[in-house]
Amino acid sequence: MSPIDIFGVNIESWCSSTQDFYLNSDGTPGAYYSLWKALQATPVPVIFSEMGCPHKLFDRDDPIHKTVEGTRDWAQTEYVIKEMKDSWSGFIAYTYDGGGNDFDMFKGGPWDGRSVLEPTQDFWNFKEQLAKLPNDDMLPLPQKKEHVIAIPRRCSAVETDFISCCDLRLFNDDIIHSFRFSEIMPVDVEVNDSVQQTEDVTKSIYTEFSSAGLVFLLFIVLYTMQRWYVTSKQSNLRERSKLRSGNNEARKTHYKSIERPQ
């Protein structure tokens, strides 16, 4: 496994304009606060690799604040930069374009490098939130020091730290489900079981087809032999019939020649 340089988390929370960092609109612990607490002791840099609620879900249960377009307020931006800066290294707002109608900040197009895209109110809200962040709210730049080449940590070592601090496990991306997976069974076990079941089904189908093919071949052989036998018998009967007819004609001719008057 390759060493980890940065750990990205996709998050589609913050779907209400009435929630804050600590509590959701329904009073449950906020998703950003929960992640911040869970990963405070993480040994590698962490970012939100995709951040933003789908338009169709933003303020969906709040008729006072909900808009037709599902415009997001991006109020979580300030908390990520301020409250979470001790352990989180930033975010990627999702998305400029290409995320479908549920996430785009721009409209128009197509996105071909030539067509002009028009910013939506979703983009202006995000820009406004960024403007609220003065530079002195950022982490101070480190003092100049000697250049040190750090040896990248292996995934196994990082996973050990993740498990000890945050009860998180790492999986290869080729065995992770594309969306949701069972919280009861680990992904690797679930996928391996699925692969084994698929192999078992394939073997069963192959065995059934092999047996059916053998039976069908035997049927063809027996049917061919039967047809050959019937055809042979019919041919023999026709030959005998011809011989009998020839003998009868010869006898009639003989009788006539005998009975001819002198």
N, C-alpha and C positions, 0 to 999 in steps of 0.2 A: 504494500500500500504506500502511496505517496505521502509525504509529510504535509501537514495542514498549515497554510499561511494565514488564512482568515476563515472565520465561521459565519456563514450567512443564514439568516432566518427570514422566511417569507411570512408576512402578517397582514391579514385583511380585517383586523379589528378597528376600533374607533369608528363605529357606525352610527353615532348619535352626537348631535351638537350640544347635548345637555350633560354629557359625561365629562369626567376629568381624569387625571392621571391615576388616582387611587381607586376610584369607584366607577363602575359602569352606570348607565342610566337606570338600571333595575336594582342597583344597590350591591351587586356582586363585585368582588375584587377586579380592578381593571386589568386587562390583558397585558398592557405595557408595564404596569407596576409588578405584576406577577412574574413576567420574564426578567425584569431587572433584578428582583430579589433572587430568582432561581439561578441566574448566571453571574452574580456579583463576583464569585470566586473563580470564574473561568480563566484558564491559563493562556488562551489565545485571543486575538482580536475578534470582536463580534460586531456585526452590522445587521441592519434590516436590508436584505437584498431585494425585497419587494415590499413596499409599504403603501397601504391605501385600501379603504373599504370599497367594494363594488358600488357603483352609482345606484343600482336598484335597491340596495339594502340601506343606504344612508338615510336616517330619519324616517324609515318606512312606517314606524308606529307612532310618528309624531306629526299629525296633520298641520300643526301650527308652523313648524320649521321645514317640513318636507317640500322640495321643489320637484317640478316635473322631470327635470334632468337628473335629479339626485345629486346636486352639487355638493361636494365635500368642503368642510371648513378648514381641514388640515391643522387643527389646533394641537394635534399631538406632536407637531414638529418642534415646538418650544420645549416640550418635556424630554424628548429624545436628546436634544442638544444640551439641556441644562440638568435635569434630574438624573439622567442615565449616563452622563458623560464619564463617570468614574470607571465604567466597565464596557460601555458601548461606544463604538468608533464612528457612528453615523448611520446613514440610511440612503436608500434609492427610492425616490417617490415614483410610484407606478401609476400612470406611465405617460410618456410624451405622446406616443402613438403606437398602434400595433397591438394593443391589448383588448381590442373589441370595444363595443359601446359601453361596457361596464367599467372601464378604467381610463379611457383616453382623456387627456387634458386639452386636446386640440381636435378640430373638426375640419372637414374639407379633404383635399387630396386629389389623386392618390399620393401616397408617400413614396415618391420616385426621385427625390432630389431636385426636382424642378418646380413642382406644384407648390403653391403657398398654402400652408396650413394656418387656420385662424384659431387663436387661443379662445378657450371657453372661460366662463366664470370660475370654473374649477381651477384653472391655471392661475387666474388673478388672485384667488383666495390663497393658493400656495405661495405665490410671490409676496403677498402681504405678510404672511407668517414669517417668511425668510427675512423680510425687511425689519421685523421686530427684534432681530437678533444682532446686537452690536458685537463687534469683534472681541471685546473684553469678556464676553460670555464664553468664548471658546477656551479650550485647554491651553495653558501657556506653552510656548515652544520650549523644547528641552535645551538646556545649556550645551554649548559646543563641547564635545568630548572626543576622545580618540576613537577612531574607526575600529569597530570590533566585528569580526565575521562570526555570526551565530550559526551554530549547526542546527538545521531544521529538526524539529522533533518528529518522531514517528507517530503514525496514527494510533498505534497500540498504546503509547504512553499518554497521548492526549485523551484517548477514550478512558483510560484508567482515572485520570484527573476529573473528567466529566462525570464519571459514575460516582466518584467519592464526594464531589462537591454538589452535584446537581441531579444525580440519578438519571443521567442521559446516556443512551447507547448510540454508537455509530454503526451505520450499515453501508455496504457498497451501493452506489446508485443504480446498479443493474438489477438489484433485488428489492428495491423500494417501490411500493405501489405508487401509481401516478397521482392518486388523490387520497382516499381514506383507507385505513387498514385497521384490523382488529386490535383493540387495546389489550386484549387478554393474551393473545398468542404473539410472540415476537415475529417480526417480519420474515427473518431468515428461516425460522421453523415453518411458518405458514407457506412460504414460497416453496421450500423444499418438499413439504407435504403435497402441495399442488402439483409439483413436477413429478413426484412419485406416483400420484394418482393418475396423472396424464399418461405416464409410461405404462402403468398397469392396464389402463383402458386400451391403450394402443396395442399392447401385447394380447389382450383378450380379443380385440377385434381381429388382429392378425391371425390368431389361432382359429377363430370362428370362420374367417374367410378361407383359411387353409383347409379346414375340415370340409367346408361347403364345396370348395373347389375339387377336392378329392372325390367326394360323393358325385359331383356333377360329371367328372371325367369318367368314373366307373359307369354312370348311367349312359353316357355317350357310347362307351365301348360295348355295353350290353345291347343297346338299341341298334348299333351298327351290325353286330353279330346276328341279331334277330332278323333285321331287314335282309341281310345276306342269305340267311337260311331260308326265309320265306320266298325271296326272289329265285333262289336255286331250285326250291321245290316246284314253284310255278313253272320255271323253264323246263324242268324234267317232265312235268305233266303235259306241257304243250308239245314236247317232242314225242312223247308216247301217243298223244292224241293224233298227231300227224301220221305216225307209223300205222296206227290202227286204221285210220282213214284210207291210207294207201293199200293196205292189205285187203280191206273190204272192196275197194274198186277192182283190184286184181281178181278177186274171187267172182265178182259179178261178171267181169269180162270172160272168165273161164267158163262159167255156167252158161252164158249166152252162146259161146262157141260150141259147147256140147249140145245144146238144145237146137241148134240151127238145122233145119231139114236138109236131107241129102238130096 
